[in-house]
């Protein structure tokens, strides 16, 4: 069957605030198909002022706490960038990208089906590395 990528209506540049950006990221990840045992928190990291745009960087940190291990051994981070153009009209929607911790591949929410396996792989690799040390 063909998968339909769910996406939200992103705000326009003129309506952007750091708080609204974080709310929209939360709204977007609520559409991701991840098991209910996953927990996450998000935070604003910093603003980057470029020649033709402003980029706002956020992090969403994921883990699976359990009764036996309420403090998880490792977490996986997903980094979001909300970019506001300085050359497009202020009524244009913001551009949104995300990358996974330890990866350089840039994803766009409207073009990419998020996979829970990506988070599991990051955490498994961290646990393996800690066990080797």
C-alpha positions as CSV (number, residue, x, y, z in Angstrom):
1,X,0.0,0.0,0.0
2,X,1.1,3.5,-0.7
3,X,2.0,5.6,2.4
4,X,0.6,9.1,2.7
5,X,3.0,11.5,4.4
6,X,1.2,13.5,7.1
7,X,2.3,17.1,7.5
8,X,1.0,20.2,9.2
9,X,0.3,23.6,7.8
10,X,3.5,25.5,8.8
11,X,3.2,29.1,9.9
12,X,4.3,32.0,7.7
13,X,7.5,34.0,8.4
14,X,5.5,36.9,9.7
15,X,3.7,34.7,12.3
16,X,6.9,33.1,13.6
17,X,7.9,33.2,17.2
18,X,10.3,30.8,18.9
19,X,7.5,29.4,21.1
20,X,5.2,29.0,18.1
21,X,8.0,27.2,16.3
22,X,8.4,24.7,19.2
23,X,4.6,24.2,19.3
24,X,4.5,23.4,15.5
25,X,7.4,21.0,15.9
26,X,5.5,19.2,18.6
27,X,2.4,19.2,16.4
28,X,4.4,17.7,13.5
29,X,6.0,14.9,15.6
30,X,2.6,14.0,17.0
31,X,1.9,12.7,13.5
32,X,4.9,10.4,13.5
33,X,4.1,6.7,13.9
34,X,6.1,5.8,17.0
35,X,5.1,3.4,19.8
36,X,3.4,5.0,22.8
37,X,6.3,3.9,25.1
38,X,8.5,6.6,23.6
39,X,8.9,9.8,25.5
40,X,10.3,13.1,24.3
41,X,11.0,16.7,25.2
42,X,11.9,19.6,23.0
43,X,13.9,22.7,23.4
44,X,15.0,25.8,21.5
45,X,18.8,25.8,21.0
46,X,19.7,29.0,19.1
47,X,19.1,31.4,16.3
48,X,21.4,31.7,13.3
49,X,21.4,34.9,11.3
50,X,22.4,34.3,7.7
51,X,22.6,36.6,4.7
52,X,19.3,35.5,3.1
53,X,17.5,33.9,6.0
54,X,17.2,33.3,9.7
55,X,17.4,29.8,11.1
56,X,16.0,28.7,14.4
57,X,17.5,25.5,15.8
58,X,15.6,23.1,18.0
59,X,16.3,19.7,19.6
60,X,13.8,16.9,20.3
61,X,15.3,14.3,22.7
62,X,13.7,10.8,22.6
63,X,13.9,7.9,25.1
64,X,12.0,4.8,26.3
65,X,11.9,4.7,30.0
66,X,10.7,1.5,31.7
67,X,9.7,0.4,35.2
68,X,13.0,-1.4,35.6
69,X,15.0,1.5,34.1
70,X,13.1,4.8,34.6
71,X,16.3,6.7,33.7
72,X,17.1,5.4,30.2
73,X,20.6,4.2,29.3
74,X,20.7,6.4,26.2
75,X,18.6,9.0,24.3
76,X,18.3,9.9,20.6
77,X,18.1,13.5,19.4
78,X,16.3,14.8,16.3
79,X,17.5,18.4,15.4
80,X,15.0,20.7,13.6
81,X,15.7,23.9,11.8
82,X,12.9,26.4,11.0
83,X,14.2,28.8,8.3
84,X,12.6,32.2,7.6
85,X,13.5,33.8,4.3
86,X,14.7,37.4,4.2
87,X,14.0,37.6,0.4
88,X,10.6,35.8,0.1
89,X,7.4,37.6,1.1
90,X,6.7,37.5,4.9
91,X,3.5,35.7,4.0
92,X,5.4,32.7,2.7
93,X,5.5,29.6,4.9
94,X,8.7,28.8,6.8
95,X,11.0,26.1,5.6
96,X,11.5,23.1,8.0
97,X,14.2,20.5,8.0
98,X,15.4,17.9,10.5
99,X,18.4,15.7,10.9
100,X,19.0,12.8,13.2
101,X,21.8,12.7,15.7
102,X,24.9,11.2,14.1
103,X,23.6,11.7,10.6
104,X,24.2,14.4,8.0
105,X,21.1,13.5,5.9
106,X,18.6,16.4,5.8
107,X,14.9,15.5,5.9
108,X,11.9,17.6,5.1
109,X,8.8,16.7,7.0
110,X,6.5,17.0,4.0
111,X,8.7,14.6,1.9
112,X,9.8,12.0,4.4
113,X,8.1,9.2,6.4
114,X,9.7,9.3,9.8
115,X,10.8,5.8,11.0
116,X,10.9,4.7,14.6
117,X,13.8,2.4,13.7
118,X,16.0,5.5,13.3
119,X,15.6,6.3,17.0
120,X,16.1,2.6,18.0
121,X,19.3,2.4,15.9
122,X,20.8,5.5,17.6
123,X,20.1,4.2,21.1
124,X,21.3,0.7,20.3
125,X,24.5,2.0,18.9
126,X,25.1,4.2,22.0
127,X,24.5,1.3,24.3
128,X,26.9,-0.9,22.3
129,X,29.5,1.8,22.5
130,X,29.1,2.2,26.3
131,X,29.4,-1.5,26.8
132,X,32.6,-1.6,24.9
133,X,34.1,1.2,27.0
